[in-house]
């Protein structure tokens, strides 16, 4: 059992991209504790080092879908900004949604197609009706049906019907792929700030709890030596 999960900082400030990188690490640690395998399959870096605008993770193992459900929705990383010392804001939101990366291509095989002769009308149809040269081809896995009567020979109409079925199946696969891409882009605009399903914070002794602020200088111990001259 496996699932892909897309995490996005949406259109939020750079702190959201920073929060996303921390939340991905927290998700990975949570998955490991539950005996699941998780790996990052797609990443879009943020403007600052060690930040992400979006990440797609693949979670595999028993209970992967149930685990992903606990990380689906608005997520909050609660910590002071590492970039702006003056802001009092501590809640940085990202969104997580299950997604499908690549839809499997439909395998086309002539053995999956039922081809029967039929009669059609129209100009010149009298000859075709008597000879039953028209073809009705049905692709059983997808249910697609085409009727071809453009030629006066059954074999030619059969060949055209098979080619038409193959093209329509390929077009359907491409439309599904494009729809998947569109859905993933839509996630970036669905971020709702507030009412998170999870709130995560830095560990008290973790590196994020000691993140330096811009312009911050470590003070020299009292009585210590001054800078070398």
Secondary structure by P-SEA (a helix, b strand, c coil): cbbbbbbbcccccaaaaaaaaaaaaaaaaaaaaabbbbbbcbbbbccccccccbbbbbbbccaaaaaaaaaccbbbbcccccccccccccbbbbbbbbbbcccccbbbbcccbbbbbbccccccaaaaaaaccbbbbbbccccbbbbbcccccaaaaaaaaaaaaaaaaaaaaaaaaaaaaaaaaaaaaccccccccbbbbccccccccccccccbbbbcccccccccc
